């Protein structure tokens, strides 16, 4: 897709979700500022600056999360930086050896990403410390002194972070759980405001997975069951169940209550949603150790008002089948809100128990299990990825090759500040081409603007005190913004770099120009290496991601429908499969977003992929309504022809998955409408029998139970057919556009 000027500008300034990391910025200022101040006081300004910079690097390895992860990552970064600085200082005078070791360090930095976000950050700072040191040769004494200063810097950085965590190891998990509940509350608010997007569900899924990962890390190494871990586990499971119930509720509203004739119901449901959102936010505050009142009174009153509407509807149906269909939808709506009230009560109770440590006695603490991933050895994980089929291995080779070329280039040409070529490569080169493409322009644009501003500052300000203050301010803003918008961050960090270079070595426009030139060369090498060395295009990955999402949808649909067919009982595997389906859809959405950042992306692909993702999500929502209803399902005799319907939908989902993966047109849709017409008479007979029965018995009867069991199918299978048809149509357009 060729970017026009407007899109290109948005592309450059696009920010990530969330807010600037103010605390990270403050920690970076302390990490750098205190050593600089001490260096000035003892007349060792450059040594103080080195300690501050290395502390800054070690802080970059602080990936957040549980104490164990942060402490381990920062300790590894400290040792890795010290070793890299020692070796880099000694080999800098031997160009051939420096080139060979640059390649090796580049490979090591790339493979570090095998071990998660923490490994990737450690690999990055260790690689940066090596490639910057080989441009500053020294003898053995210099190497030892630099390494010792690096160890001091690491200790200082860890001390800063440790002071912030000491007696609250569960705070990261509390934050993750609160984020999850707040994300569900935000989704509800967006639904009420009619601004929901597929990314809203993705945000909730990410929050849930973050909470699961955090709890898993805390649990590792603990010798026995821990009561508080079980409470957190219950809250995670509650979050998943609340998400399912909220999706079911919004699906019922969107599908069946949009007409003006249901104005009263709409108003009551909107009020209920607002209350649910407020309650979720209050529970999130309690989990985060903040003062909040959790009051379900208003929600209970709204629920009673909806029950009255259901009762009124039941009295006035007067034999009308159309009105009875509405009554069924309203009944399911009321049941879903009733279930949400119970879930919110349980969740609030668990959240409060974290403070008073009063153990809860309720349904499924004992049967909820934390599934920890099998810990594979570092060596076996490395062996698995020593193949060109591994995207990480291909990316690692790109890093090693491009860094080696960069070192050779600036060594041969004697470029001043040549290490900025390799440093730029480390920071720009990303695993996928779309992210590298975006980072290329953000890095170059931010560097040019930062260099201009730095040159102006140095030309107009001579006071060392003022310059030191500006240095600390640029560090604060640079680190605070680094995950919010990399381009903005680069502007401040470029000013910072040029100002610290000026310490004892006056520079001006000439050095600013070299900084820009080296950045351009490094960014160009990074982009070229990704473009020519086994390029990892999202357009190649997306079909597989879409196929996986479709197959997970099929599994979810099959698991739920098997209960309605009487071939299995509802259990926790359905909740687990809902999670897997949500993750697969999220991965496909993320891949699509990566595709949008790639150069030469065909705009004809955008609409069909967007439509396919949208209706995969909506198909899943319809299945979720059926899954949530299983709590009220009592397993009456299965409907005739339901097996045929399930088989047709299952075959179609598999055919769509095969079609997208093999890039072939999907087979024609089966005649699902004909199958629905065969199911309808059985549902109509149930409704008619219940309408006749209402005149003499409005209580619970076998006929009423059968209606409760299967009328939800009447409401949702039509939606399933419509959404499957839309997915098939989008697939046809997608394949034809290639």
N, C-alpha and C positions, 0 to 999 in steps of 0.2 A: 504494500500500500504506500503510495507516494504521499508524504506528509506535506500538506499545504502550510503556509506561513503561520496561520492561526493554530493549527494542530501541533506544529513543530514547537511553538512557544509554550503551549500547554504541556507538551512532552518534556520540555526542559525543566519547567518549574513545578511539575506534578509532585505533590507531597504524599508521604505514606500515611495511613490511618494512625490516629493517636495524637499525642501532644509532645512538644519538645521535652527531652529528659533533663529537667533542671537539676535534679540531684546529681546526675552524672557530671554535668558541667561544673557544679560546685566542688565535687570531689576532685575533678581534674585540676581546678584552680588551686586547691590546697596541695595536691600532689606535686604540682610544678612550682607554686609560689613559695612554699616553705623552704625547699632546698635552695632556690635562687636567693632568698633572703639570707639564709645561713651562709651561702657562698660569698655574698657581698660582705657580711660581717667578718668573715675570716680571710677575706681577700683571696678567695678561690672561686671567683665568679663562674669560670668555665666548668669547673668540677661540679659546682652547685647546679649549673644548667644541665649537665649530663645526668646527674641523679634525678633531676626533675623530669627530664625527657624520658628516661627509662621508667620512672614511676608512671608516667603518662602512658607508655606502651603497656606496662603490666596492667594498668587499669582498663585498657582496651580489651584485655582478656577476661575481664569480669563480665560474664554473660548474664548475670542475674540468676534468679532461681534459688534453690536450696543451698544451705551453707556448704555442704560437701562439694557440690559442683563448683561453686565460686572459689573456695579455698584450693581445691585441686588444680583448677585451671590457672589460677594466679601463681601457685607454686611452680607448676610446670613452665609457665611463661618466664618466671624469674630465672630458673635454672637454664632454660633454653636460650634466653637472651644473653646470660653471662657466658655460656659456652660459645655462642655465635660471635659475640664481640671479641672474645679471646682468640678464637680461630681466625676470624676476619682480620683482626689487627696484624697477626703474624703472616698470613698468606698474601696480604695486600701488595707486598713487594715482589711477589712471584706471579706475574700475569697469567701464565698458563694454568697454574694451580688454582688461582682465583676463579678462572673461568670454569674449570672442572667442578670445583666445590659449589659454585653458584648454581650449576645445573643440579647437583645433588641436593642442595638446600631447597631449591625450587620444587623438586620432586617431593621432598619431605613435607614442605608446606602444603602442597596439594593433597597428599595422602592424609594429612591430619584431618581433613574434612570428613573422612570416614567415621570419625568418632563424634559426630554431631556438631552442634553450634559451638560448643566449648572448644572442641578440637580445631575447628576451622579458625577461630579467633586466636588460639595459641599459635597455630601454624603461621598465621598472617604476621603477628608481631615478631616471632622468631625469624621469619624470612626477612622482614623489613630491617631488623637489627643487623643481620648479616650483610645484606646488600649495601647498607649505608656505611658499615665499618670498613669494607674492603676498599673504599675510596679514601680512607684515612689511615695509612700504614703507620706502624710503630714497632718498637723492639719488645723483647720479652717483658721488661719492667712495665712498659706502657700497657701491654696487654693485660698483665696481672692487675694493675691499678684500675683499668677500665672495668675489668670483670668484677673486682671487689666493689666498685661504685655501683655496678648493676645489681649486685646482691643487696647492697644497702637500699637501693631504689626499690627493689622488689619488696623488701621487708617494710619499707615505709608505705608503699601502696597497699600492702595487705593489712597493715596496722590501721590505715584509714578505713578500709572496708570492714575489718573485723570489729571496730568500735561501733559500727552501725548495726551489727547483727547479734551481739553476744548471747542474749538470753531469749531470743525469739526465733528459733529455727523454723517454726511453722508459719511465720509471717508471709513468706512467698506463696505458700499454699493457700493461706487465707485470701491473699490478693487475687490469686488465680480463680478461686471459687467465687469471690465477689464479682470479678470481671465477667464470669460466666452468667451469673444471675442478672447483672446489669445489662449484658448483651441481649438476654431474652426480654428484659423490660424495654430496651430500645427497639427491638423488633416489634413488640406489641404497639409501641407508640407510633412507629412508622406505618404499621398496618392501619391504625386508626386515622392517621393523616394521609393514607393512601399513597405512600412513597416507598413501599417495600421493594427490595431488589434481591436477586439470588445471593448477592454478597452478604446480605443480612444474616442468612442462615449459616453461611460459611464462617462469619465472624463468631457465631455461637459455637460452632463445631471446633474452631481453633481454640477457643477459650476452654472448652471441655477437655480437649486433648492436652492442653498445657497443664491443666489441673491433674489429669491422670499421670502425666510424665513426672510432675513435681512430687506427687505422692509416691510414685514408684521409686524415685530417687531417695526420698526420706526413709522408705521402708527397707531399702537395701542395707544390710549390715546390722539391723536390729535383731536381737537374738530370739525374741518371742513376740506373740501377739500384743498389740498395744491398743488400749481402749480408744485413745484419741485418734489413732489412724483409722479405726473402724468408723468413727463418727465422720471423719472427712470422706471416707469411702462412701458412706451412706449419702452424704451431701452431693458427691459427684453423680451417683446413680439417680438421686432426686433431680438433679439438674437435667439429666438425660430424659427422665420421665416427664418433667415439666415441659421440656421442649416438645416432646411428642404430643402432649395434651394441648399445648398452645397452637401447634401446627394444625391439629385436628379441629380445634375451635375456630381458628381463622378460615380454614378450608370450608367448614360448614356455613359460616357466615357469608363468605364470598360466593359460594355456589348457590345457596338457597334463600338468602334473605336480602337481596339487593333491590327488590321491587318496593315501590312506594307504599304498597298496601301493608308492608311489615314495618312501618315507621316506628311504632311503639317498641317492637322487639329490637329493632336496630338501635334505638336510643338506649334501651336497657343494656344491650350487649356492649355498646360503646362505653357506657358507664362501668360495666363489669371489667372490661379490658383495662380501662384507666386505673381502676382499683387494683387489679392484678399487677399492673406495672408498678404502682406505688408500693405494694406489699413486697414485691421482689426486690425493689431498691432498698426497702427498710431491712429485709433479711440480709442483703449484701452488706449493709452498714454494720449490722450486728456481727456478722462473720469477720469483718475487718476491725473489730474492737471499737467501733464508733457507737455513740449513743443514738438509739432509734427506737421508736414505738411501733410494734407490729400489731395492727388492728384489722381483723377480718370482719368486723361488724358490718361495715357498709356493703362489703361484697356479699355477705350472707343475706342482707336485706334485698339486694338486687336479685339474688338467686330466688328468694321467695316471691318477688314480683314476677319473675319469669315463669315460675311454677303456676302463678295465678293466670298468666297469659295462656299457658298450656291447658289449664283447667277450663278456661273460657273457650278455647279453641275446641276442646273435646266436647263441650256442651252444644256448640253451634254447627257441628259438621253436618248434621241432618242427612246422613246417608250420602254425602258428597265424597266421591273418591278423591277428587282434586284437593279438597280441604283436608282429607285424611292424610294425604301425602305430606302436606304442610305440617300437620300435627306430628307425623313421624319425625320430620326434620327438627321440629321444635323440641320434641322429646329428647332426641339425641343431643341437641344443643344444651338442654338443661342438665342431662346426665354428665356431659363433658365438664360443665362448670362445677357441678357437684364434685366430680372427681378432682378438679383443680383445687377446690377449697380444701379437700382432705389432704392433697399433696402439699399445699402451702402450709397447712397446720403441722404436718409431719416435719417439713423442712424447717419451719420456724422453731419447732421444739428442739430439733437437733442443733440448730445454730445457737440457741440459748444454752443448751447443755454444754457447749464448748467452754462457756464461761463459768458455770457453777459445777461442772463435772458430775452432774447427776445423770447416771446411766439411763438410757431410754430402753424401754421394753416394747419393741414393736417389730413388725412383720419379718423383715428379711436381713437383719444384720448378720446372722450366722450363715446365711446361704449366699451372701454377696462375697465374691472372691476377688482379690486383687491379682490380676494376671501379670506377673512380671516377665519381661522378655528374658529369654535365655541369654546369659552373658557369654558371648563367644570371646575367645582369646584374640588379642590384638593381631597376632601373627596369622591366624586363620582368616580373619576379616580382610587382612591385607592380601593374602593369597587369592581369595575369592575375586578380588578386583584387579588382579594382574592380567588383564585381558582387554583387548580393544573393544570388546562388547560392553565394557564398563564405562559409563559416562564420566565417572570420577577419574579413572585411569587416563582417559583422553584429555580431560581438563588438566590433570597433573603434568602430562607431557607438554601441553601448551605452555604452562607456567615455566617449566624447566627450559624449554627451547627459547621462548621469548626473552627470558631473563639472561640466558647465555648470549643471545644475539645483542641484547642491550649493553651488556658489559663489554663485549668485543667492540661494539660501535663507539661507545664513548671513550674507551681506552685508545683506540686507533686515532680518533679525531681530536683527542685531548680536550673534550668539551668541559668547560668549567661547570662545576656542580653536576657532573655527569651522572652521579648516583640518582638524580631525580628522574632519569629515564627509567631505571629499573624499579624505583619506588612507585612511579606512576603505573607501570605494568602490574605490579602487585595489587594496586588499589582498583584498577580499572577492569582487569581481566576477571570475568565471572563465568560460572559453569554454563550458562546459556547465552546465546548470541543477542537476544533481545535486551537482557540486562546489561551486557557489555556495551551494546550500542547506546543505550541511554546513559550509562556511566561515562562513556567516552565524551559526550557533549557536555555533561554536567561538570566533569573534571576540567575539561579545556576551558569552558566558559567561566567557571568559578575561579580558575587559576589566573586567567587574563585579567578579570576584574579585580581580584585580590592583589595581583602584582602592581596594577596601576595605583590602587589605593595605598599600598605599602610604600611605593616610591614617593607618592605625594606626602605621606606622613613623615618619612625620613627626610624629605627636603624642607619640611616646614617646622618640625619639632626637634629640638636638640636636647631637651631635658631628659636625662636617663630615668628619672623617677616617673615622669609622664609616660615615657616609652614602656617602662616596666608595667605600669598600670594598663596600658593598651594591650600589652602582651597577654596579661592575665584575662582581660575582657575578651580578647579574640579566642583564647582557649575555652573560656566559658561558653561562648556562643557556638564555637565550632563543634565542641563535644555535645552540647545540648541539642543541636540540630542534626547531628550526623545520621540518625535513623529517621528523622522527620523529613528532611530534604537534603540529600547529599550535595546538591549544587550549592545551596546556601552555606552549608558547612564548609565546603572547599574555599569559598570566598574568605571566611574568617581564618581558616587554618593556613591559607596562603599568606595572608598578612602576618600571622604569627611566625611562620617559618622565616620569612624575609627579615622580620624584626630581630629574631634571635641570631640569625646569621650576622647581623650588623653589630652584635656585641663584640667590641674590640676589632672589628673589621668593617670599616665604613663602606657602604655600598650605595648604589643609586639606580638610575634607570638601566644601566648596562646589565647589572646582575638580575634585575627584574626581567629583562629581556631574555637572559639565559634561562631563567626559571620557566618562562612561558615556552621557549623553544624546546627545552628538554621534556616538558610536559606534553607538548604536541608530538614529539618523537615517541615517547613512551606510550601514549594513548594510541598512536597509530600502529605501533608494534603489537599492542594488546589486541586491537581490533583485527589486524591482519592475521595474527596467529589463530584467532577464533574463526576467521572467515576461511582460512586455507588449510588448517590442520584439523582434520576430522570435525568439521563444524557440527554443532549440536543444535539443530533447528527444532523449535517448538512445533513447526508444521509437520515434522516427522514424528514427534512424540504424541501430538494431540489425538490422532486416530486411535492409538492404543489406550490412551486415557479415557476417551469417550466409550470405547468398547468395554473397558473395565467397569465404567459407571453403569452401562446398560446391563451388564451381566450381574452386577450387585443388585440392581433394581429387580432383575428377574428372580434372584434368590430371595429377596425381601418379599416380593409378591407371592412367590410359591410358598414360603413359610407361613405367611398369613392366611392364604387361601386354603392351605392344607387343614387348618383348624376348622374353617367353615365347611370343608368337605368331609370332616370327621375322620381324617387319616392321621392326625396328630393332635396333641394337646398344646394349648398355649403355654409357653415357658419363657425363661429369660433369654433363650437364643434369639427370639424375635427382636428384643431390645438390642442385643448385640449386633444382629444383622442390620437393624436400622442405623446403628452407628457406622458400620462398615459402608453402607450405602451412602450415608452422608459424607464420609471421608472421600469416597471415590468420586462423588459429584464435585466436592471441593477441589480435589486434585485436577479434575478436568477443567473446572473454572479457572484455576490458577494457570494451567497450561495455556488456556485461551488468552488470558491476560498477557502472558509472555509472548504469545504469537502476535498480539497487537503492537508490541514494541519492536518487532523485527523489521528490518528493511526489506523492501520488495514483497511485502505481504499483500496478497491479492485481495482487494476489497470485496470481491464477489463471495469470499468465504465467510465474511463477517455475519451477515444476516442469517444464513442457514445454521451456522454454529450457535449463534445466540438463541435462535428459536429452539434448536435441539436441546441446549442446556436448560432453557426455561421450562420446556415441557417434560424433560426428564425430572426436574425438580417438582413440577406440579403432579406428575404421575406418582412420584414418591409420596407427595402429600396426601393424595387420594388413598393410597395404600395405608398410610399412617392413620387416617380416619378409621379404616377398618381394623387396624391393629389395636388402636385405643379402645374401640368398642368391644374387643374380646373380653374385657373385664365383666361385661354384662351378658356375654354369650353363654348359653347353657347347653349347646350341642343338640338341638332338635334334629329331626331327620333332614339330611342334606337336600337342597333343592335339585330337582331334575335339570339336566342340561348345564349345571354349573361346572361339572367336570369338563365338558366340551369347551366352555368359555375359557376356563383356566388354561387348558391345553393350547388353545389357539393364541392366547396372549403370550404364553411362555415361549411358544415356537417363534412368534413374531419378534419378541425381544432378543432371542438368540440370533435370529436372522439379521436383525438390525446391527447387532454387535459384530457379527461376521462381515457384514457389508462394509461397515466403516473401517474395520481393521484391514480388510483386503481391498478396499477402495473399489468395490463393485456395486452396481445398483441393487437395492433390496428387492426381494420378490414382492409381488402384489399383496396387498392386505387381504386376509381371509374375510369372509362375509360375517363380520362380527355383529352387524345389525340384525342379521337373520337369527343368530344365536340368541341375542337379547330378546327378540320377539318370541322365542320359544320359552325363555325364562319368565317373561312378563305374566303370562296367564297364571302361573303358579303363585306369583306374588300378588296378583290381583285377587285370586281366590282367597288368599289369607286376609287381605284387606277387607274384602266383602264379608267374610265370615266374622271378622272382628267388628265391623260396623253393625252388623245384625246383632251381635252379642252385646254391644254397648247398651242397647235398649233395656236389657234385663240384668246385665252384670258388667259393671265398670271396674271390677276388681281384677286380681291376678288370676288368669286362667291359662291352660296350655296354648290356646289360640293366641292370647296376648303375648306369651313368651315366644311363640314362633314368629310373631310380627316383630318383636324386639330383636330377635336373633337375625332376621333376614331383611327387614325393611331398610336397614342401613346399606345393604347390598344394592337395593333398588335405587338408593340415592347416589351411590358412588360408582357402580360399574358403568353407568352411562358416561360419567366423567372420565373413567379410565379409557373407554373406547375413544372418546373425543381427543384425549391427550396422546394416545398411541397413534391415532390418525395424524395428528399434527407432527409428531416425531417422525413418522414415515415420510410425510411430505417434505419436511426439512431435510431428511436424509437424501431423498431423491435430488433436491436442489443442490445439496452439498456435493454429491458425487458428480453431478453434471457440470458443476462449476470448476472442477479440477482440470 
